[in-house]
Amino acid sequence: MAILSVVLSLAGCAAMMRTPPVPGDTFDVVRAKFGEPSAIHALPSGQVLEYATGPFGQFTWMARMGPDGKLAAFEQVLGDVGFGRIKIDQATRADVTVTVGRPAERSYLSLSDLEVWSYRYKESGVWNSMMHVHFDRNGIVRKMISGPDPMYEEKRGFFRD
């Protein structure tokens, strides 16, 4: 497990060492600086280039391209600010995808009939956490819950101390 943590940390560091694009850069310049996006989301006002490090990474960068094809904003969205943009009882799956990107995990809670998308992130830049976004059958966000990321929790059991 320690080796996996080191590999994941190095992968995240490699992504952070790329040259970040700056407002005004074209699509081709953004790609030259930051690489191929993991997804491209079309919007009426332009497009969003998603750079996800998941499913084990804690960072997703979004390059928001304007209608003129130039970079309007570039930011790491997995954190308080990005999650804060998701409006409970209003946001859809598509809104969440364009806001914070693809989830690290997807699950379903049968008792409450909710689909859950989970995102790994560093809460307040410090704690290894997961944000769980819950959708109803119609794909509307009904609640969001943050908690510790079990991947980083110490495993304790009957035969381990």
N, C-alpha and C positions, 0 to 999 in steps of 0.2 A: 504494500500500500504506500510505503514511503517513496518508492521509485515512481509510482504513478503520480503522486503529489508533486514531485520534482519535475517530471515531464510536463504536467499540466501548468505548473508555474512558469517554466521556460517557454511554453507555447504562448501563454498570455504575455510574457515579457517581449517575445519576438513580435507579437502583434502591436504592442505599445511602442516599439522602437521604430516602426515604420514612420515615414515622413507624413505628418498629417496634412491634408489638403487645407487650403484657405479659401474664404469666400471669393467668388469670382472665377475659381478654377472650372474648367470644362469637364465633362464626363470623362474624356480621355485622359486628362491630367489627373483627376481623382483616381482613376484606375491605375495609372502609372505610379502614383505615389503610394496608394494603399492596397493595390491588388484587385483581383476579381471579387465582386461582391458575392455574398452567399445567397442573396435574393435581391430582386428589383421589384419595387412596388409602384405601379402607375397611379397617379393622382390627377385630378383635373388641373391642379396648379403646378404640375411637373412630375417628378418621380423621386422616390426615396431609395437609395442604395443601402442595403443592409450588410453589415460586416459582423457576423456572429462568431463567437468563439466557442459556442456550445457544442455538445450538450454538457461538457464539464467545465467550460470557461465561465467566468463571471463578468464578462464584458461584451457589449454589443454596441458598435458604432453605427450611427445613421448619418448618411450624407444626403441632405435634403436639397435636391436640384430644383431650381425655379423653372418657369415656363420658357425662359430664354436659354435653358440648357446649361446654366452656370450654377455653381455651388452657392446656396444661400446660407446653409448652416451645417456644421459637422460636430457631432457630440456623442459621448458615451452615454447611453440611455438607461442602463440597468442600475438604478439607484433611486433615491428619494424623489428627485426631480422628474425623471421619466415615469416612474410609477404614479407620481402625483398627478400626471396628466390624464390618467385613466379615470373616467367618471363612472361611479357605481350607478346602476339603474339606467345608464345611457349608452355607454361604450359597447360596441359590438366586437366580435372576433376580428373583423377586418381592421377596426380602429386600434385594437391592442397590437395586432401584427405590425401595423405601420408605426405605432408609437414605440414599442419596445422589442419588436422582432419575434422570431420564432422561439417557442419555449424549449427548455431543456428536457422537460418531461410532460406527458399528458396522462391524465387518469380520469376515472369516473367514479362518483360517489352515488351508489344506487339508492341508498336510503333518502338522500336529499335530492336525487335526480339532477345532479350538477356535474358538468364537465370541468376539470381542473387543469389549467396550464401552470406549470411551475418553472420559475426562473431563478438560477443561481446568481448571486450578486454579493458585493461587499457592503453590508449595511453601514452607513455613516463612514464608509471607506475603511472599516476595521473588521467587522464581524462577518464570518462566512454564513450567509443566510440564504433562504429561499422565499420568494414571493409566490404565493398561490393565488391565481386569479380564477374565480368560480363563475361559470357561465350557465344560464338556464337553457332549456330546450330551444329557445328562440335565438340563442347566441348572444344574449345580453349579459353584461357583467353584473352579478348580484352581490358579490362580496370579494374582498381581498384580505388575505391573512399572510403575515410574515412570520417566519420562525427560523430556528437554526437549520443549517444544511446538514442532513444526516451523513453525507459523504465525509464530513470533517469531524463528526462526533466520535469520541473515543468509544470503542466497542468494549462493553463490560458485560459479563455474564457469569453464570454459575462456575465455569472452569477458568475464568480469567479475572484477574484483579488489576 
